[in-house]
Structure formats: C-alpha cells, structure tokens
Amino acid sequence: MKEPETGMDFERSEQEPKNQSLYNITVNYSELLNSIEENEGVLTDEQITDLEITEKQLQSKSIAYLEVIKGKEAINSQIDEEVKRLTAMKKVNINLVSRLKENLLLAVKTFGNFEVGFTKFSTRKSESIEVLDVNDLPKEFKVVKVTEQADKKLIKEAIKEGKQIKGCSISTNLNLKIN
C-alpha cells in the first residue's frame, strides 16, 4: 500500500472509510451536526466537505438498503405464492388419499379380506364418540377451555378518553415509509 505524500492526503483518506455501515454513517453525521452546533452554525471547509461525503454515503447506503428490502419483499411474495400452491396441492392429495381409502374399504366390505402379494387388506373395529350438541351435556362430561386476550381497540379508545388502565399505555411508533 502506497503511503500518502502529504499529511493532508492522509487525513482525507482516514475520513473517507469506504464501507461504512448505515449506523456508522448516521452516528458520524450526528457528531458532525453537534460539532456545527457547538461552533454556533459556522461551517469550516472541512465540515462542508464532510457533510457532502456523509450525505453521499447516506444516499448510497440508503439506496443499497432499499434494493435489499425490495428484493427480500419480492422473495417473500414468491414464498407466499409457493406456500399457497403447495397448500392447495396438499389438500388435493389428502382428498385423493381419503377417496382411495374409502374405495379400498368398500372393496373389503364387499369382497371380504384379501391379499395381494405380501399385502393384506382387511378391516378392524374401532369406536368413536359422536356428540350432537355439547351444550346439552351435563357439566361432568364437558371440558371448558378459556383463552383470554386484551381487547386492544377498546383499551386504546378508553385511554384516549382519559381513562387510566393499569399496565396499559399507548406507545407511538415511528415506521419506515418508502415511496
């Protein structure tokens, strides 16, 4: 690596790191703005140059981030479509398997147990309970499952009306908007 010829060149090469993260660019920019404020808004030539470099880096990184975001969103949309396609394919397969099993059961009921090679086709008895209406059952034969969750819409309305609700507050979020 060639050494810089003047001290000025060396300072500039240190100030222009090539692959800064968006976080570092933001921190450096904030520090630069603080420095300008401390100097009561008077800009030095070096600060003007640094502002231009930082803004260029910010713009470049932001566009790179945006490209990655758009690419990942496109991939996620493709994944969603593939999930829908595979779910539909699975449903078709489940229905087909069910119909084939019903046809085999009908064959065994009609012709009796039979063998094809090493595979035996027969039936076995099992029992299942059918309940017409759970509400008609005595309590001893019921299991009650209760799930609780917060009614966030109602809580938000109440807080906005000035009511105090223990353990609840409205937090304001700042969401990224890209046009």
CORRAJO-V953585 format. One record per backbone hydrogen bond with DSSP energy under -0.5 kcal/mol. CO is the residue of the C=O (numbers start at 1). NH is the residue of the N-H. If there is no record, write none. Layout:
co=(CO/CO)
nh=(NH/NH)
//
This chain:
co=(6/7/8/9/10/11/12/17/18/21/22/23/24/25/26/27/28/29/30/31/32/33/34/35/36/37/39/41/44/45/46/47/48/49/50/51/52/53/54/55/56/57/58/59/60/61/62/63/64/65/66/67/68/69/70/71/72/73/74/75/76/77/78/79/80/81/82/83/84/85/86/87/88/89/90/91/92/93/94/95/96/97/98/99/100/101/102/103/104/105/106/107/108/114/116/119/120/121/129/130/133/134/138/139/143/144/150/151/152/153/154/155/156/157/158/159/163/164/165/169/171/173/177)
nh=(10/11/12/13/14/15/16/20/20/25/26/27/28/29/30/31/32/33/34/35/36/37/38/39/41/40/42/43/48/49/50/51/52/53/54/55/56/57/58/59/60/61/62/63/64/65/66/67/68/69/70/71/72/73/74/75/76/77/78/79/80/81/82/83/84/85/86/87/88/89/90/91/92/93/94/95/96/97/98/99/100/101/102/103/104/105/106/107/108/109/110/111/112/121/119/116/122/114/131/132/136/137/141/142/145/146/152/155/156/157/158/159/160/161/163/162/165/166/168/171/173/175/179)
//
